[in-house]
Amino acid sequence: MAFTVPTQHESRLLTLSRVELSLQRLRMLRELHRRGTVTAAATAMHYTASAVSQQLAQLERDVGASLFERLGRRVQLTELGMVLAEHAEEILGSVERATRALEEAQQTVSVRLTAGVWASVATGLLPSALTALATEHPGIQVRTRELAPEDTAGAVREGALDFSFVIDYSSYAMPWDAALSRAEIAVERLHAAVPAGALPAATVSLPELAEHPWILAGPRSHFGRAVRIACQRSGFEPTINHEVGEQTTALAMVAAGLGVTLVSDLGLSLCPPGVDVVALTEPVMRTVSIAYRTRDARRPSLQLVIEAVRAAAAAKGLGAQAAPSAGVQDPEHAQPWCSPTT
């Protein structure tokens, strides 16, 4: 990729007028410009900080000029760094638009997509969906990155992911980002996960679980907040003895007799021996969707991925409506965790 550097800047003559620049290094520069620290840029791109530092140092060598200066823990772009960062936004945007146009014009699709996933989707839907996709459309390669559900939509918006799985709960609808669209994939029930033999009945109400200690994700997580709200609406505040983010860990603690939690249909495969799954008398539902940038709505590869995942969900009896939905909010409990301001 050729990039023309201004031949004069603040009365300083630059002998270098044309350089070959790596798109990946330009992406790192863009993230550094947005976030201010190498660590934050590395986290956003799922690299180590040392790897990003090395690539940014190489970018300076490619350009032949200083692009950064350190101010404590933060890294500030020099004036030339700002010039290049501004052009990087334009260059990367042009490459993205060209990629979409080429894909739409091709009769066969050959592309690599990066998806944001979390445990129950990764185990319950993706294996069969990606196997079918590889058979029917071998040109589409899907790479996955496991993130907390709260983080995936923001990563799509910022370009770190091509699409991600997101969730809405009947007790807590997700605030939405106007730059993103979503296609509904599956509708699940939540069930009580309790130590084996703890509940003799085939069903249980949420209030009946009030006397048990709970194992639950923190209130800043979408799942943890949704379950807390469902319990509050049932008239009690759960006694949380163990605040655990990983569902597999929470279920292992249930199996050990340390408390109860809730688990979705897709999460049932994560339950170890020693866990009984009991239906709730008042259903708590959640909708799984694929989030993507609205400007990518016509990408054939994205639509083929959505079709494959919907087919996998339907095969499990979890199918959702086919039309993409607009975001909905519960005004009482909405928090803009995937809005541009977070």
C-alpha positions in Angstrom: 0.0 0.0 0.0 1.6 3.2 -1.1 1.1 6.4 0.9 2.4 9.8 0.0 3.9 11.8 2.9 3.7 15.6 2.7 7.0 16.9 1.3 7.1 19.8 3.7 5.9 20.1 7.3 6.5 23.1 9.5 9.4 24.2 7.3 11.1 20.8 7.6 11.8 19.1 4.3 11.1 15.4 4.2 13.2 13.6 1.6 10.9 10.5 1.7 7.8 11.1 -0.5 6.5 7.6 -0.9 6.5 4.5 1.4 5.0 1.1 1.5 2.8 0.7 4.5 1.2 -2.4 6.1 -2.5 -2.3 6.5 -2.2 -4.1 9.8 0.2 -1.5 11.2 -2.1 1.2 10.1 -4.9 -0.5 12.1 -2.6 -0.5 15.1 -1.9 3.1 14.6 -5.6 3.8 14.4 -6.3 2.0 17.6 -3.5 3.8 19.4 -4.9 7.1 18.2 -8.3 6.1 19.5 -7.3 4.7 22.8 -4.2 6.5 23.9 -2.2 3.5 25.3 -0.4 0.6 23.7 -2.1 -1.7 26.2 -5.6 -0.5 25.3 -4.8 -0.8 21.6 -3.5 -4.3 22.0 -6.5 -5.4 24.0 -8.9 -4.1 21.3 -7.0 -6.0 18.6 -6.4 -9.1 20.7 -2.6 -8.9 20.5 0.0 -8.6 23.3 1.2 -5.1 24.1 4.8 -6.1 23.1 3.6 -7.3 19.7 1.8 -4.0 19.1 4.9 -2.0 20.3 7.1 -3.9 17.9 4.8 -3.3 14.9 4.5 0.4 15.7 8.3 0.7 16.0 8.5 -0.9 12.5 5.9 1.6 11.2 8.2 4.4 12.3 11.1 2.7 10.5 8.9 2.3 7.4 8.1 6.0 7.4 11.5 7.1 8.5 10.2 9.7 11.0 9.1 9.8 14.7 5.4 9.1 15.0 5.0 8.8 18.8 6.2 10.2 22.0 5.5 8.9 25.5 3.8 10.9 28.2 3.8 8.8 31.3 1.7 5.7 30.5 0.1 7.2 27.5 1.5 7.6 24.0 0.9 10.8 22.1 1.2 11.0 18.4 3.6 13.6 17.0 2.3 15.9 14.3 3.5 13.6 11.6 1.8 10.7 13.5 -1.5 12.6 13.5 -1.1 13.2 9.7 -0.6 9.5 9.2 -3.4 8.5 11.6 -5.9 10.7 9.8 -5.0 9.1 6.4 -5.1 5.7 8.0 -8.8 6.2 8.8 -9.4 7.0 5.1 -7.2 4.2 3.8 -8.8 1.5 6.0 -12.3 2.8 5.2 -11.5 2.6 1.4 -10.1 -0.9 1.8 -13.3 -2.0 3.7 -15.6 -0.5 1.0 -13.6 -2.1 -1.8 -13.8 -5.5 -0.1 -17.5 -5.2 0.3 -17.9 -4.2 -3.4 -15.8 -7.0 -4.6 -17.7 -9.5 -2.5 -21.0 -8.3 -3.8 -19.8 -8.5 -7.4 -18.4 -12.0 -7.2 -20.5 -15.1 -8.1 -18.6 -17.2 -5.5 -17.7 -15.9 -2.1 -14.2 -16.2 -0.7 -13.6 -14.3 2.4 -12.3 -14.5 6.0 -14.6 -13.2 8.8 -13.8 -12.8 12.5 -16.6 -13.4 14.9 -17.1 -12.6 18.6 -18.4 -15.6 20.6 -19.0 -16.7 24.2 -19.2 -20.1 25.8 -22.7 -21.4 25.2 -22.8 -20.2 21.6 -19.4 -21.6 20.9 -20.4 -25.0 22.2 -24.1 -25.1 21.3 -24.3 -23.6 17.9 -21.0 -22.9 16.2 -19.6 -26.4 15.6 -22.6 -27.6 13.5 -23.0 -24.2 11.8 -19.3 -23.9 10.8 -19.1 -27.5 9.7 -22.1 -27.0 7.4 -20.7 -23.7 6.1 -17.4 -25.3 5.3 -19.1 -28.0 3.3 -21.5 -25.7 1.4 -19.3 -22.6 1.1 -15.7 -23.6 1.5 -14.5 -20.1 0.5 -15.8 -18.6 3.7 -13.5 -18.9 6.7 -14.8 -17.9 10.1 -12.3 -17.2 12.9 -13.6 -16.8 16.4 -12.6 -14.8 19.4 -14.1 -15.5 22.8 -15.3 -12.3 24.5 -17.7 -11.4 27.3 -21.2 -10.8 25.7 -21.0 -7.2 26.9 -17.9 -6.5 24.8 -18.8 -8.1 21.5 -21.1 -5.4 20.0 -18.5 -2.6 20.7 -15.8 -4.7 19.0 -18.0 -5.0 15.9 -18.7 -1.3 15.9 -15.0 -0.5 16.1 -14.1 -2.9 13.3 -12.2 -5.4 15.5 -14.9 -8.1 14.6 -17.0 -8.6 11.5 -19.9 -9.9 13.5 -20.7 -11.1 17.0 -23.3 -12.9 19.0 -25.4 -10.7 21.3 -28.2 -11.4 23.7 -31.4 -9.9 25.0 -33.2 -11.1 28.1 -37.0 -10.9 28.7 -36.1 -9.2 32.0 -33.5 -6.9 30.6 -33.5 -5.7 26.9 -30.1 -4.6 25.5 -29.6 -1.0 24.7 -28.6 -0.7 21.0 -26.2 1.1 18.8 -27.6 2.9 15.7 -24.5 1.9 13.7 -25.3 -1.8 14.1 -28.0 -4.1 12.9 -28.8 -7.6 14.2 -30.4 -10.8 12.9 -32.2 -12.9 15.4 -30.9 -16.5 15.6 -32.4 -18.3 18.5 -34.9 -18.0 21.4 -33.9 -19.8 24.6 -35.4 -20.5 28.0 -33.4 -20.1 31.2 -33.6 -23.0 33.6 -32.6 -23.5 37.3 -29.3 -25.3 37.7 -29.2 -26.9 41.2 -27.1 -29.5 43.0 -28.3 -33.0 42.2 -31.2 -34.0 44.4 -31.7 -30.6 45.9 -35.1 -30.1 44.4 -37.5 -33.0 44.2 -40.1 -31.3 42.0 -40.0 -31.2 38.2 -40.5 -27.4 38.2 -39.6 -24.5 40.4 -40.5 -20.9 40.7 -37.9 -18.2 41.1 -39.2 -17.2 44.6 -38.6 -20.8 45.7 -35.0 -20.4 44.9 -34.7 -17.4 47.2 -33.7 -19.6 50.2 -30.7 -21.0 48.3 -27.3 -19.4 48.0 -26.6 -18.2 44.4 -23.7 -18.4 42.1 -23.9 -15.6 39.6 -21.9 -13.3 37.4 -21.4 -9.7 38.5 -24.0 -7.0 38.1 -22.1 -5.3 35.3 -22.4 -8.4 33.1 -25.5 -8.6 31.0 -26.4 -12.1 32.3 -25.8 -11.1 36.0 -27.9 -8.0 35.7 -30.7 -9.8 33.8 -31.0 -12.5 36.5 -30.9 -10.0 39.3 -33.7 -8.1 37.7 -35.8 -11.3 37.2 -35.3 -12.2 40.8 -36.2 -8.6 42.0 -39.4 -8.7 39.9 -40.2 -12.0 41.6 -40.0 -10.3 45.0 -36.5 -11.1 46.3 -32.9 -10.2 46.1 -30.7 -13.3 45.5 -28.1 -14.1 48.2 -24.9 -14.3 46.0 -22.3 -16.3 47.8 -20.0 -16.7 44.8 -19.7 -14.0 42.1 -18.3 -15.9 39.1 -18.1 -14.7 35.5 -17.4 -18.0 33.7 -20.5 -20.2 33.3 -18.5 -23.4 33.3 -17.0 -22.4 36.7 -20.4 -21.5 38.1 -21.9 -24.8 37.0 -18.9 -26.7 38.5 -19.7 -24.9 41.8 -23.3 -25.9 41.5 -22.2 -29.6 41.1 -20.2 -29.2 44.2 -23.3 -28.2 46.2 -22.2 -24.5 46.7 -25.4 -22.9 45.4 -27.8 -22.5 42.5 -27.7 -20.5 39.2 -29.6 -20.2 35.9 -28.5 -21.8 32.7 -29.9 -21.4 29.1 -30.8 -24.0 26.6 -27.5 -23.6 24.8 -25.7 -23.8 28.0 -27.1 -27.2 29.0 -24.2 -28.9 27.3 -21.9 -27.2 29.8 -23.5 -28.8 32.8 -21.3 -31.4 34.5 -22.4 -34.5 36.4 -23.9 -33.5 39.7 -26.1 -30.7 38.3 -29.9 -31.1 38.0 -31.7 -28.8 35.5 -35.2 -27.8 36.6 -37.7 -25.9 34.5 -38.9 -22.5 35.8 -42.6 -22.1 36.2 -42.4 -18.4 35.1 -40.2 -18.5 31.9 -37.2 -16.2 31.7 -36.3 -16.0 28.0 -33.4 -14.7 26.0 -32.9 -14.0 22.3 -29.6 -14.7 20.7 -28.8 -12.5 17.7 -25.9 -11.8 15.3 -24.8 -8.2 15.4 -23.1 -6.6 12.4 -22.3 -3.2 11.0 -25.4 -1.9 9.1 -23.3 -1.0 6.1 -22.3 -4.7 5.8 -26.0 -5.8 5.5 -25.6 -6.8 1.8 -22.4 -8.8 2.2 -23.1 -12.2 0.8 -20.7 -13.9 3.2 -22.4 -12.4 6.2 -25.9 -13.5 5.0 -24.6 -17.1 4.4 -23.2 -17.2 7.9 -26.5 -16.0 9.4 -28.3 -18.7 7.4 -26.0 -21.4 8.6 -26.3 -20.4 12.2 -30.1 -20.1 12.0 -30.2 -23.6 10.5 -28.1 -24.9 13.5 -30.5 -23.2 15.9 -33.6 -24.5 14.2 -32.2 -28.1 14.3 -32.1 -27.7 18.1 -35.6 -26.4 18.2 -34.5 -22.9 19.0 -35.3 -21.1 15.8 -36.1 -17.3 15.8 -37.9 -15.1 13.3 -36.0 -14.5 10.1 -36.2 -10.8 9.9 -33.4 -8.6 11.4 -34.8 -6.6 14.4 -34.2 -3.1 15.6 -32.8 -2.7 19.1 -35.3 -2.4 22.0 -34.7 -0.9 25.3 -36.3 -1.3 28.8 -36.2 2.4 29.9 -36.2 1.4 33.6 -33.1 -0.8 33.4 -31.4 0.1 30.1 -27.6 0.8 30.2 -25.7 1.8 27.1 -23.1 -0.9 27.3 -22.7 -1.1 23.5 -23.4 2.6 22.7 -20.6 4.8 21.2 -20.2 6.5 24.5 -18.9 3.4 26.4 
